[in-house]
Amino acid sequence: MPQISPTSSQITLDNVNFIANTFLTRLRGLLGRSEMPKNTCLILTPCRQVHTFFMRFPIGAVFLNKQGVVGEYCPGLCHKK
């Protein structure tokens, strides 16, 4: 899970284990996984929205602008929505 500093809007990624930067890798995303290991994250780039259809676990989402500054943080997106 990313660590976010609420005062500076900076994000620190402990472990980036998954990068989805092609159409197919973004399309697949986390589908088929039964869990997300602790302290890991998936980077989707580019990405304007996420969904959790067919997922088996809730996720958190951090949206960054082009400069890498946190624009929005959604810590508890329910699965299957």
Order of alpha helices (4+ residues) and beta strands (2+ residues): beta-beta-beta-alpha-beta-beta-beta
